[in-house]
Amino acid sequence: MNRMTIPALVDAAAADHGERAFLTVDGTRRTYAQTRTAAATMAGALAARGCRPGDRVAALLSNSVELIDLVLGCAWLGAVVVPLNTALHGRLLRHALDESKPHFLYVGAEFADRVTEAGYAGEVWVTGSPQAPVPGVEQALDPHPSRPGDTAAILFTSGTTGPSRGVRCPHAQFAWWGRNVADSLRLTADDTLYTCLPLFHTNALNTLAQAMTVGASLVVDRRFSASRHWQRAAETGATCVYLLGAMAPMLLAQPQGPGDRAHRAWRGLGPGTPGPLWEVFRERFGVALVDGFGSTETNAIIGSVPEGCRPGYMGTVRDGFEARVVDTDLSDVPDGTPGELLVRTDQEHAFSLGYLGEQARESGSWWRTGDRVVREPDGWFRFVDRVKDCIRRRGENISSYEVETALRGHPGIAEAAAFPVPSELAEDEVMVAVVPRAGCQLDPADVARHCRGELPAFAVPRYVDVVATLPLTETGKVRKSVLRERGVTGGTWDRCG
């Protein structure tokens, strides 16, 4: 069995770490040896229900032992797991099912009605029912002889700039994620990893591979709670936590208290955290944030380490990867100039095979990320914007990320999103949606005045919406497509009005 497959990871970790604690989720605790047994017997349970190597098994399950058993059991059997966003329903759920075309669908009882409404006609297993596959009930199977480049999972993109797309992720991509991120975070067998991010996305799903790579323990919670995050970190004994950029401001917005540092965590993966918050976060919580660049389609390409971070920068290119910054003609731009990030790797099968409905991508080819970045002369990369989120106004390119960073410096703003709306003069106007901090009353004119002191005149927002919440994905990313579609309304403040 090739060591760059998921069954190989499970098998090797069980052999090396046997009775060490591996997983705690939903009240269930498992050692590495018990996890191997669960994967092998879950494969038997799936096979007993007619699932075969290559079949696709979709899952509409919250973070739970059932979902982890399904992920590992499918890999053991050679089937393909398709974890679906639990926020999906109606048209969006139909889209994901139509795209992935699963042979079977495993759903939590709380989501069963959604599947009926979406019109799925295949075989459905509901948690707690006699039909649900359960590890240990059927005979254990030997692992299927999967190859590193065989598809292990179909993961859907966040859909922040358009419809979600299904990404075909091979076995080796997960193995490389485990190695690359474990190295960046300096993980060891003495660590306890704590994540409350959803397992239907790369960030959380790959904590399984990170833990197995070094023999660490992993604790998975169902969801993020800003008010209880550090309490849970303390209760679980976490030494490493996993955040997304939007979560750091939420944690800093909580009232200060003795629990801020009453935990063992000393570093955390926090991609997308605004640069001005890094030192504030470390001083308050005692946690050094590590940034980096990776995506569902690729791997941990750019990164830093806890002892060598630069606030506001993603890091430098990691061994085994290459990166270019290019213009619209795909020609390299000088250092210090924004452009689209292109990446490639010589780590075999470290990238996805491509999107559903497309031919497999050629190994070693350049991948267009759709992200605008700046490469500094010393090799450090700074994120500027998504290419689709770039705002073009009066001949100037405006980074929505930089506008948002300026807005977060306003004492009354808890969160913000900047996005383009059509201008009567062609190109775009800058519009922002801002969420006030608890107990604050925001004056849109004051928001604009604040921006004038932080931004060039062409980047100062014309339109301001004060809103209670921003539309978010399950991983805390702002759905800017929703904001752009809503656009200027009767309640929008207009600086030129």
Disulfide bonds with the S-S distance in Angstrom:
none
